[in-house]
Each structure stands twice: as C-alpha cells, then as structure tokens.
Amino acid sequence: MITDIIIEAVYATAEHQHLWQGKVPAGICARQALLQSDLPQKFPQTDFHTVPIGIFGKKIKDEYVLCNWDRIEVYQPLLIDPKENRRRRAQQKD
C-alpha cells in the first residue's frame, strides 16, 4: 500500500519561477498539498488558500485527490486579454 506520493508545485511571477518537489501522504487533496509546500513561505504576498490551481494546464477544484507525480500549478489573472494583445501586436506591424 502506497503511503506517500511525490508531487510538484509550481509558481511564477514576472521576476521569479519556483518549483517545489516533495512527498505528501497518498489521498491528499490538491489545496492541502499546496499549503504544505514551501510556496506560501517563499511568496507570502500570494494567498495560496484562494488562488486558482490546476494540474498540467487543467483547472481543478481544491478537493482533487492527487496522484503520484502530479504537478500543481498556481494560476494568476491575466494582465491583458490575449485577443487584445494580438490586436495590439498586429497594429504595431502596420
């Protein structure tokens, strides 16, 4: 019976990227595991209790039960709408 699994948690700002890898108990939920990582200590300005999270690019709920080698990603709001950004770049090329 597996008692621990290995997971990763990643977070990026404009200035820094951080990857944490560690063991957590099998059956742990994603939010609980994120809070056990070192991300809350490294980035105290971010509320890791409420930020949107996902696994490999797919948004998940806090209660998602992690599997071995899952990677929790912390999402931040977009600074600009991607469509608007493309429009601006297209206008600059003209």
Secondary structure, DSSP 8 states (H G I E B T S, - for coil): ---EEEEEEEEE-SS-EEEEEEEEETT-BHHHHHHHSSHHHH-TTS-TTTS-EEETTEEE-TT-B--TT-EEEE----SS-HHHHHHHHHHHH-
